[in-house]
Amino acid sequence: MKAKKIIAIYLRLSSEDKDEDKDESNSITNQRFLLHSFIRKFPLDEYEVVEYVDDGYTGKNLDRPGMQRMLQDIRDRKVAIVVVKDFSRMARDHIIMGDFIDKIFPFLQIRFISVNDHFDSNDYDGRTPDMDVPFQNLASDYYCEECSIKIKEGIKTVQNQGEYYSSEAPFGYQKDPEIKNHIIPDDETAPIVQRLFHMRGVLKYEKRKIVHILNEEGVTIPSEYANNKAGKLVKNYAGKIRIWTVDMLDRILRNPMYCGKTVAGKSRTIGPATKKMIWIPKEKYIVTENTHEALVSQELFDIVQSMEQTRETNGRYKMTDEFRVTPVSGMVRCGICEHKMYRRFYNKKTQKSQYYCYYANMAKDMKCMKGSLDEKILVEVVEKVVMQQIEVIARLQEVQKERNRIEADNRKKADRERKKIRDRINAAKQKNVAAYEKYSSGELSREDFMSYKEANNLKVEKLLEEIGRLEQDIMDAAPEENEFLKLFDGVKWDGKLTRELSEMLIDTIYVYDQKHIEVVFKYQDEYKKLLQTLKNEERKAV
């Protein structure tokens, strides 16, 4: 039995309007009622009605589970009609919506209906749609950006008022159970913070000594305390040694919140419908005084900051911006304990640096690398590994180009064949017309006419099936854009590793010892698949 074609009902509601008290919002329910009422006028015997729901997803992009499920069914040729409440339910981006109406749906011969916009693709069937359609899509796009601006303005208002709207309070504080967006001292951890400032600012202890004392006493680190209090697992800490480090201490000693200030506006998104963040310069931070109870005095906080500035100015760790960020900085981890390795400068003039594992000497049974690894040597090793990958990628790009060329030729051949078959179908239809004329004039009996027509129609059906197969072949032969390979378009390798290239390629660098270094690349699965493709192509060539 032939499967019924689908009438796809698409329902969407953005997260801003979602009713948190129900599994589905009233708006989804209202959309469902409207669309089901509308499609009752269709002869539904031929169709199966299927709902695709995205409750709590933006319409600015297509990254929605319900939408992806519907698109897959469309690609599988299961869908005949798509029905939505209005254009903005489908997409709020006018370019995406325009592509659906002008390209995707017509190509796949799908009827698209937007109920509230009084739009039915069958009504203009290849003709230019009314100006209202692109205008409405553009208005939806503008509305989405306008909402984004208003939300940002609302957040900025809260920030200027000094309210604390983060989900978790800083170590030493807890969320106030009575006042929203307010923090109060935590009886368990506030004394620890005060002790840290006292040891550093009053007793003048070196930070390493403070960290050693905390670890000797078994003081719980901030992330583990948050973990225990919330009763959840803090990600990236499973199986790792949980001890205090200088970095943890620095984050506390440099945080002005401990003297009663709220600092906000450290970062922002670059625009609507994107999660990409940019960091704001320190002088543009939103700082509000006396927003909560201070744990340390401003005087003590300033003393600690001055000690850090003196150390940075006079110490051996002073560095220029050129050396502050290197091709591998922030990516190097110990291969044993998997914690980030520390980078230190051992020559002020040349600003030479080396990496070492802070945890190597924390306990007798630690098997982490003893000593250090020169950063110059590390970069040279990584450059060799990157060069090998780029050489393979260059070969893969050539293979991909050749495959695309062959597929393009196959598509042209299939397209020519499809045109020939259509000509044969038209000829068969013309023969039916001619036979009918003979039957009408009495030259042909009814039995002969019906027999001729049936045989001719059977030929047409077979030809239509052949066209269907050809169209599927054409779609299957469409050039496959590989996102991984596209990353390397325009990349020029001169043998020197840059920060931009390492950020694009490298996920983590694990150092087990001075002679054992592992480079973990991003997109490893994609790389392996393409590598297998290259091997297969080379076997064919042989």
N, C-alpha and C positions, 0 to 999 in steps of 0.2 A: 504493500500500500504506500502510495506517495505521501511523503511528509507534508503537512500543511505549512504554508508560508506564515510568517509571524507579522502581526501588527504590534510594533514596539511602542509601548507607552513609557516615555522617559519623564521621571519626576526628580526634581532637585531643590534643595534648600541650603543656603549658605549657613556657616557655623554661627554667624552673628545673630541670626533669627531663630536658632534652634531652641526648642523648649526642653530644658534639661529634666523636667519632671516626667517626661514620657519617652517611650522608645521611638516614636515618630511624632513629629510636630503636627499641629493643626493644619499648617500650610500644606504639608505633604498630603494630608487627608483631603483637603479642599481640592488640590490638584487632581488627586485620584478620582474624586467624585465628578469633577468637571469633564475629565477626559473619557471616563467610562460612559458618562451620559452622552458625550459627543459621538463615540464610535458605535453606539447602538444602532445608528442609522445605516451602518455598513451591513452587507450580507455576510455575517460572520461564519457561515458554514464552511467557507473556503479557508478561513484563517484561524490561527491560534493567537490569543491575546497574551502578551508577556510583558510584565512590568520590569523596569530597570530603575532602581532607586538610589540616589546619593543624598543622604540626609546629613548636612553639616559639612559640605564641600564647596569650595569657591568655584565660580564659573569662569574664572580668568584663564584657566588652562584645562587640559583634558585628563589630568592625573587624578581620576576618580574611579573607584572600583566598578560602580554601576555602568558608567560610561564606557569603560574598557571592555566590560562583558558584552555590552550592546555592539560596540565596534567589531568585536571578534565574531559575533553572530552575523553582522553585516558582511564582513570579509568572507564568512563561510556561506554566503548567499542564502541565509535562512530568512532574512527580513525583507518584507515587501513594502511596508509602510511604517514611517516613524511619526508619532504624534506627540506634541509638547503643548504646554499651556501657552507659552510665549517664547520668543527668540532667546531671551535672557536665561531661560531655564536650560537651554541647550548649551549656550556659551555667551559670556559677557564680552568676549574679545571680538570686535567686528571683523577682523581678518579671518579668524577661525570660522566664524559663522558664515562669512561670505564664501569661504572654501567649501563648506558643506553644501550650501545652496547652489553655487555655480559650477562646482567641479565633482565633488565626491558622490553626492546623491544622483545627479544626472548620469554620471558614468556607470554607476551600479544599478541604474534604473529603479531607484527607490523613490517612492512618493513621500514627500515631506509636508506635514500639516502643522501649522502653528495656530491654535484655536483663537486665542484672544487677538492675534494680529490679523485674523481673517486671511491667512496665507495658505494656499494650496499649490504645490509645485505643478500639479496637473493643469492649473489655470493659465500658466504662462509658458510651459512646455518649450523651453529653449529660447523664448523671447526675453528681452531685458525686463526684470521685475521693476515694480514701482520704485520711485526714489525713496519712499517711506522705509523700504527694507534696509538698505545700507545705512540710512539715517538712524533708524531705530537701533541697529547694531552698534553704530558709533556712539549713540546716547548711552547704551548699556556699558560700553567700554569706559565712557566718561564717568558714569555713575559709580563704577567699581573704583576708579581712581579717587573720586570725590569722597567715597566712604573711607578709603585708606587715609586720606588727608585728615578727615575728621577724627578718626581713631587716634592718629598720631598727635593731633592737637589736644585730644582728651588726655592722653598719657602725659604730654608735656605739662598740662595744667596740674596734674597730680604730682609730677616731679617738682614743679616750682613751689608747691605747697609743702614739700618735704615729706610726703607720705611714702612709706616703705611698701612697695607693691610686689616685691619678689616672693616666690613661693616658699623659700626657706630663709630663716634668719641667720646672720653671721654667727660664727662660733663665739660664745660668750653671751649671746642673746637668745630670746625665744619670741615667737609671735604673741602679741597681746591678745588673750582670749576675749577681752571686753571691748577693745577699740580696734576697729578695722584699719589695716595698713599702718600699724604701729608696733614697735618692738620694745621689750622690757628685758632687764638682765636675767640670765639663767643662773639660778642658785648653784648649779653644779659646775658650770664652765666659766662663769664670770671671774671667780677667784684665780683661775688658771691664767686668763688673759692679763689680769692685774699683776700677777707674779712675773709673767714674761717681760712686761714693760719695766718692772722694778729691777729684775736681774740685768736687763740691758741698759736702762737709763740711769739707774742709781748705783748698782753694784759694778757696772761697766764690764760685765762678762762678755767674752767673745760668743758669737752666735753658735759656734760649734760646741762650746762648753755647755751652753743652755740646752741645746739639742741632746747632748750626751746625758745630762742630768734628767731630762724628761724621759728618755728611753730607759735609763737605769731604774727610774721609779715606776716605769710602766704606765705613764700617763696616756690616756686614750687620745688618739689623733682625731682631728676635727671630723673627717669623713666617716670614721668608724662610729664616732659619737652620734652623728646624724643618722647613720645606718641603724644603730641600736634603738634610738629614740623613735624613729619612724617605723621600725620593724620591717625594713626592706633592704634588699641587697644593693649596695652602691656599685654601679657598673665599673669595670676595669680594675677592680680590686680583688676579684676571686682568685685565691691561691697565692696572693702576693704578701710579702712581709709588710706589716703595717706598723711602721715606726715613724717618729718625727724626723723631718729633714729641715735643712736651712731654708729651702723654698717655702715650706709650710710656715715656718717662723716669720720669714720676710713678709708673707701675705698678711699676717696679723699685725706686725709692727708698723707696716706702712698704711694701714687702713684707718682713715680719719673718722670712721664711724665710731671708733672706741672713745673719741672725745666729744661725742654728742652730735656729730654732723651726719647729714644724709647726702650722699653723692650719687647723682644719676646722670643719664645722658652720655654714658661712656661709648655707646655704639648705636647705630641705627641701620635699618635696611635701606638699600639704595633706591627702592621704588616699590610700587604695589605689585602683588603677585610674585614676589621673589623673596627668598630667605637669605640672600647674600647680604652680609653685613660689612659695614666699614667702621673703623675705629675713629672716634672723635678726639681732637687734640685736647690735652689736659686742661689748657686754659679755658676751654669752652664747656667744661663739665658744669652741671647744675649742682651747686653746693648750697645746702640750707643749714643754718646754724640752729643748735638747741632743739632738735626734733625729738630726742629721746634722752634717757639718762646716760650720762657718760660713765665709762668704766675707769678712765684715766684722765688726769688733768691735761689741759692744753699745753701747760709748761713741760710736763714730762714727755708728752708726745713730740713736742718740738725738739727736746734734747735728743731723743732717739733718732729723729730725722736728720738732725745736724751731724750725728755720729756716722750715719750712712753716707751723707754728702762728703764728709771729710775723708772717709775711707775710699770713696770713688775717685776723689780728686787726687789724693796722695798715694793710694795703694797701687799695687802691681796690676790690678784688674782694670785700670783705666783704659778705655778703648775708643776708637773713632767709630763713626757710623758704618764705615766701610767694613770693619771687622766685627761689628755687633751682630750682623746677620751674614752667615756664610751659606754655601750651597747645601750643607748638611746639618746646620744648627737646628735643634729642636726635633730632629728625626732619630737621633742615636740613642739606643737602649742597650742595656746589659742583656746578653744572650741567656744568662742564667736566671736572674731574678726578674728580668723584663722591666725594671724601672728605668726611667730616663737617666742617661749618664750625664755627669756634670762636666762643664767645659771651663777650663781655667787658663789664664794667660801667664806664661812663665818668662816672657821677655818683653819688657815695656817698649823698647825701641822698635823691634821688628813685629811686636804684637803676635808672636807665635803662641799657639794654643794647643792644648791636649785634652783628651777625654779620660775620665776615670769613673769607676763605679763607687758611689758614696757608701754603698752597703757592704763593700768587700771586707771591711775591717770591723763591722758592727757586731759580729759574732764569730766564734771559733770555727763553727761548722759551715760558714759561708763559702761557697765554691766560685764566687764571682771573680772576675779577672783582677789580679793584684797589679799594682802599678798603673801606668797610663799609656795611652796611645796618641801619638802625635797626629793632630788634625790634618796636616799636610799629607801624611802617609794614608790616612783614612780616605781623603778626597781622591787621591790617585787610584786607590783600589776601586772606589765606587765609580770613578770615571771609566775604568776599563769594563766594568760590568754593564754600565749604561751604554757604552759604545757597542758592545756585543748585541744588546737588545735593539738599538737603533739600526744596526746593519741588517738584522733579521726583518725589522719592520719595513725598511726600504724595499727589501725583496718581496715582502707581503703586499706592499702597495702596487708593485709591478704586476704581481699575480692577479690582484683585484681588478686592475685596469684591463688586463687581458680578458678576464671573465666577464666584465661589464661589456666589453666590445663584442664578445661572442653572443652574449645574451641579447644585445641590441640587434645583432644580425638575425637572431632567431625570432625576435619580436616582429621585425620587418617581414620576414618570410611568412610568419603566421598571419600577419595582417593582410598580406597580398592574397593568401589562400582564403581568408575569410571573405574578402571582396568577391573572389571568384564564385564561392559557394552562394553568396547573396544573389549574384547574377543568375545562378542556376535556379534558385528559389523563385525569383521574379519571373523567370521564363516558364517555370512549372505553373505558376499562378495564371500567367497569360494563356497557357494551354487550357486551363480549366475554364477561363472566360470564353475562349474560342469554342470549346466543347459545348458549353451551355448555349451559345448562340446557335450552334448546329442543332442542338436538342430543341430549342425554341422554334426553329424554322422547320422542324420535322425531318431533318436530314439524319438525325440520330435518335434511336429509341431510348426510352427512359432507362431500361436495363443496361444498355451499352454505356449511356452517359454516367450512371451511378457507378458502374464498374470502373470506367476510365477515371472518374473523379476520385474514387477510393484509392486506386493504385497511385495516382498522382499525389494525393495528400500524404500517403505513406512515404513517398520519396521526400516530400517537403519536411515531414517530421524527422526523418533520418538526417537530412541536411541541417535542420535546426539543432539537432543533438550534436552534430559535428561542429557547428559554430560554437555551441556551448563549450565543447572541449577545447577548441582553439582559443576562445576568450580566456578560459582558465589557464591555458598554456602561456598566453600573453601576460596574464597577471603574475604567474609563477616566474616568468622570465624577467620581471621588472628588476632593475638594478638594485641590489641590496646595499644600502648605505651603512657602512660599518662605523659606528660612533667612535670606536677605539682608534681606527686608522685615521679618521677625520681629525683627531687631536694633533696629528703630526703634519697636517697640511701647512706648508710654509715654514716648518721647523728646519733650521739649518744647523748641522752639527759640525763644529770646527775643532772637536777634540777636547774642548774645555767645558766642564760642568758648570752651568749657571744656576742661580737660585730658582729662576722661572722654570727651567727644565726639570730640576729635582722635585719641585712642588707638583709638577704635572705628572711625573712618573713614579716617584718613590713614596711608599707608605711608611716604612720603618727600616732602619739599619740596625741589625743586631751584632754586637761585638762580644764574642765568646772569649777570645784572647787576642794577642797581637797578630796572630797568623790566621785566625779563623773569624771571618766577617761574612755575614749574610745580609743581602739586600732584598727586601720584600717589596715588590712593585705593586702599584695599583693596577686594576684591571687584569689580574693574573689569569682569571678564568678565560677572558676574551683572548688574551695573548696565547694561552695554551691551545684554544680552539683554532686560532689562525695558524699557529705553528703546525698543528696537525694537517691543516689544509695545505700548507706549503709542502709538507712531506709527501702528501698524496699526489700533489701536482708534479713533484720531482720524480715520483715513481712512474707516473703516466708518461713523462718525457723520456724515461729510460726504456 
